[in-house]
Amino acid sequence: MIHSLPKLAALSVLLALSLPVGAAETPGAGDETRRQAAEQKMKARVLEHIEAKIRVLQAARSCVRAATDVEAMAVCHAQERKQMKDIRDKERQGFQAGPR
């Protein structure tokens, strides 16, 4: 019986989430406009995130092509890792600050 308690709790959460909420499922025109605006903002953020990563990878490619030895390639890799971390940290700060 004790082992089935977590399963029962999980089942009740899933059941509660699947039940209709009433008015929340039939958004009005204003809700639809806000939803579309939020989707566009999210899309813009995702595209900017992808573009930033592409810029870092292109810079890393140029760096590796110009590298004359393994040590120089290691510097390129370290720079790429730092720049990718900066991108991730910036994005995390954006999520913690809430919607833009």
Protein Blocks (a to p, Z undefined) as FASTA:
>chain_A
ZZmmmmmmmmmmmmmmmpcehjmmmccfklmmmmmmmmmmmmmmmmmmmmmmmmmmmmmm
mmmmmpcbfklmmmmmmmmmmmmmmmmmmmmmmmmnopZZ
